[in-house]
Amino acid sequence: MVEPPVRKIPDEDGDVAGRRKSSWHQRASAYVAELQGELGTIEDRGELSSEARHLVKKARTQLQAAREAINSRDTPMSLLSGSVMDRTWANIHRAEVSILRLSGEAELAWWGREVLARAQQHLGDEDPLRNELESQLRSNGHHVNNHFRDLAVRALRAANDAQDLERARARSFRNILLTSVLVTSVIAGLIVLWAYYDPTAIAQKLCFRPQANLVCPISGTPRGGDVLIVEFFGLCGAALAGAVSLRHMQGTATPYMVPICLLLLRLPIGALAAVFGLLVVQGGFVPGLTDLDSSAQILAWALVFGVAQETVTRLVDQQGKRVLSNVRGPSRGFEDDDEPNER
């Protein structure tokens, strides 16, 4: 089916993100367009000094680099490394600093609250730039003037750099989660393949002999499918626990889908927990629980062990919340750090 032609929005600078771009591409593209408008206003003021013309040229180059990054094609490697996003926001932030340096007195005054908010969000309470900026703005009605323009520039640059580092830490944590999901999934798959290759090595350890007859997860004979079905029930238990844990999860404005990765991590861990839990029961480490009487009882315990993985993944969830809470943005209030942690 041929898609209808897309009506293009006229924009001489090309500040319209691609049709199939994600939300962060759209937000960044709109912000580039806004900064381009402010830069054009500065150029229209009249005669500029040689230093100002140099800054304007550099800001235009930075905004163009941001556009190219926004509209470039994402690859698996760029998504993992974050090169596209880092290039986009690094150039946007440097263009911001140049525009603040170039702003006239009327526009400069209104930068005060924005720079202060950015500093409060991303710089620590003991940061000297933040404290000096707060002091100067407080004595000047929260307006920036030429006397401390350089201080505002340095504070904005430091806040932007801190924001980039926060985003990089969130991306690094996402990559760790994806690596953990991959590694645990491979281990779970190898155990299943091993069971099919040699049922006596793994599958037989999941069978019990309560009386004279051998009871296995599927039948009375150990086979590779026993390990597969045990892992499947463990995975189902983990999925159930993950669904329940959604009541404590919150969405995030970051493009790294950390909450989804936390949910995905539960699945292979639940599958492994079911196998290892039954091995612990078979080894007699659980007093009073040595022989399971039926296949249904074995699978029920596999489901229970799959749910029990929540005791491990809850710790990872807490770390994920800490990482996301450190990614500050203009939509977040300053009181978030004081909220009690979910138990």
N, C-alpha and C positions, 0 to 999 in steps of 0.2 A: 504494500500500500504506500503510495507516494504521499509524503507529508506536505501540507500546504506551505507556501513560502512564508518566511518569517518577516514581519514588518520591522524594519530597522529604525531605531530611534536616532535621528540625526545628532551627531556629536562630533565636532571637528577634531577633538582630542582623542576620540576613541574610548571614552570612559564608560563603556557599557560592557559588562561582563558577558561571557558566552551564554548561549541559551541554556546549555545543560550544566552550567557551573553550579557549585554548591553555595550554601548561604554565606560562608565566609568570603568567597570570591565576590559575591554581590555587595556585601558590606564594604569590603576594601575598595572595590571599584567606585562605589558612591562616594566614599571619603576622598579618594584621589580626585574625583570630579570637583568636590567642594574645595580642596586645597588648590586645585588649578584655578578655580574662580577667584580665590583670595589672591593668588599670585598675579592673575591678570589685573585685578584691581590695583595692586601695588605698582605694576608697570604703567597703568594709566594715570598715575598721579602726576607724572611729569618727569622733569630731569632727575636722573639718578646718578649718584657718585659712581666712580669706577669700582669701588668695593661692593656697592649695592648691585651693580650690573653683574658682577662676578657671582654674587650670591643668587641672583635671579636665574642666571644661566645654570648654575649648579643645581638649584631646586628643580628646574625644568628637566634636567637630565635625570634626577632622582625619581621624579614622578613618571617619566617615561620608562625607566627601569622597572618601577612598580607595575605599570600597565603591562609591560611585556611578561612579567612574572605571573600576573593575574590571569592573563589570557593564554599562557603556555599550556601545553598538554601535560597532565599529571601522569606519572609513571609509578609503578610499585616502589622503585627505589626513592623517588622524590617524596612519596608519601611517608616512607619510613624515616628518611633523613630530615624531612621538613624543609628542604632547600627552597622550594617555591614560596612557602609561607614566610620563611626567614628573610628571603630576598625582598618580598613584598613589603613586609612591615618595617624592615630595617631602612629601606629607602623612603617609605612614608614618614617614618619618625624623623629622619634627617631633614626631609623637606619641611616638616613642621617647625623644626628648630630654625631653619633658614627663614621661614615666613615670620616667625616671632622676631627674629633679628631685624627684618625689613619693615615690620608694621609701623604705621604712623602713630602719633600720639593718641588719636581718637580710638583706633583699633587696639592699640597696645593696652589701654586701660582695662579693657574687658577680658584680656588674657589672664588676669589675676586669679579669678575663681577656678578657671579650668586647670591652670598649672598647679594651683594649690590642691585641687581635688586629685589630680594625677599623683602628686607627691605624697599625699596622705594615703592613697591606695597602694602605692608600690614601694615607698621608702619607709624605713623603720622609724619608730618614735625618737630614737637617739640620733638620727641622721642630721649632721650639721647643716646641710643645704636646706632640708625641709624646715628645721627650726628657725634658721635665719630668714627664709622666705616667709614663714608664718608671721614672724615678728615685723618684718617690713610691711607686709600687706595689712596687718592689723593696725598699724599706725598710719596707713594711707587709704583707709576705706576699702580695702581689698582690691585696689586698683594698682596696676603696674605703671611705673613711670620710667623715664630715661635714666634716673639715678640708680635703679637696681634692675635694669633690663637684663644685664649680663647675669645677675643672680637667677632671674627667672629662666633664662636660657639654659643655664647649667642644671638647674633643678629639673626642668623638663627633659633634658637629655638623660639625666640620671634615672628619672622615673621611667622613661621609655626603655632604657637598657634593662632596668629591673623587670619590666613587663615582658620583654623578650626572653629573659632568663626564666621567668615563671612559665612561659609557654613552652620553652625548651625542656624544662623538667617534666611537664605534663606529657610531652611527646615521648621523652625517654621512658617514663613509667608505662605508657601505652605500649611501647616496643617491648619492654620487659614482660608485660602481660601476654602479648602475642607470642613471644618466644616460649613462655611457659605453657601456653595452650598448645603450641606445636609440639614441644618436647613431650608433654604428658600424653598427648594424643598418639604420638609415635610409639611411646612405651606401651600404651594400652593396645595398640594394633599389633605390636610385636608379640605381646603375650598371647593374643588370640592366634596368630600364625604359629607360634611355638606349640600351642595346645593342639592345633590341627596336625602339626608335624609329628608330635610325640605326646599323645593323650596322657600317658602315664606320668609325665613330668609335671604337668600343671593340673589338667582336668581331674585326675584321680585324687588330687589333694582337696578338691571341692566336693568329694563324695563322702558319705557317712555310712557307718554300719551300726545302726541302733540295735539290731538283732542279728539274724542270720543273713538277711538280704542286704545287698549294697544299694544305697539310695543316692542317686546323682541328680543334678538340677533338671535333667531332661528325662532320663530313664535309669535303668539299673546298670548301665555300662558307661564308663567314662569315655567321653569323646570331645572333640574340639568345640562342638557347639555348646557344651556346658559352660565353657569360659565366655563364649560370646553372649549367651543369654544372661549370665551373671553380670557381665559388664553392662549389658543393656538395661537391666533392672537397676543397677547402681546409677547409671546415667539418668534414668527416669526419676529416681529419688533425688538426685542433684537438681534436676530441672524443677521438680516440685518445690524443693527448698529455695531455689532461686526465685521462683514465682512469688513465694511468700516474702522473700527479702525485698521485693520491689517496693513495699510500703515504706522502707527507709531510704530508698534511693531517690535522688533528685536529678533532673536534667542538667545539662551543662552547656554553656555557650561555646566551649572550646570545640574545635573540629576533630578531636582525637577519639571520641566515642569510648572514653574510659569506662563508663558504667556498663556498656555492652560487652567490653572485653572482660570485665569482672564476672558477668553472667556466663560468658563462654568458658571461662576458666573452670567453673564448677563442673562442667559436663565430663571432661576426661578425668578430673580428680575423683568425681563420684564413681566412675567406672572402675578406677584403680582401687578406691576405698572398698568397693564391694568384694573384689577378689581378695585383697589383702585382709579384709575383715573376716572372711570365711576361712582363710588360712590360719588366722589367729585362733578362731574357734576350733578348727581341726587340730591345732597344736595343743589345745587344752589350757590356754592362757586365761580363759574365762571360766571361773569356778561355777559348777552346776550347769554348764552349757557345753557339753562335749559331743553329743550325738543328736543330730536333727532327724526327725522321724519321717519326713516326706519331702518330695520335690517342692511342693508349695511352701513348706517351711523354710527350705534353703533359699528360695527366691524371695520370700518375705524378708529374710535377714539381709539379703543382698540389697533390697530396697531400703531397709533401715540404715545400712552402712552408707548407702548413697546419700541419704538425707544427713547422716552424721558428718559428712565432709564439711558441713556448714561451720563446724567448730574451727576448722583450719582457714577456710576462705573468709570467715568473718574478720580475721586479722588483716587479710589483704584488703578487704573492703574499707577498713578503718584507715589504712595507709592511703588508699585511693581517695577517700574523703579529704584527708589532710593535703594531698597533692592538689586536688581541685580547689580546695578552699584558699590555696595560695595563689591561684590564678585570678587576679583581681580585674575588674572591668568597671566601666562607668555605670552599669546597671546594678552593681552590688552596693549595698549600704556598708557604712563603716562599722556597723554593729555586728556584722556576721561573725567576727572572731570571738565574740562573747557568748555565742549561742552554745548551750550545753550539747555535748556529744550524745548521739543516739546510743542507747544501750541494747 
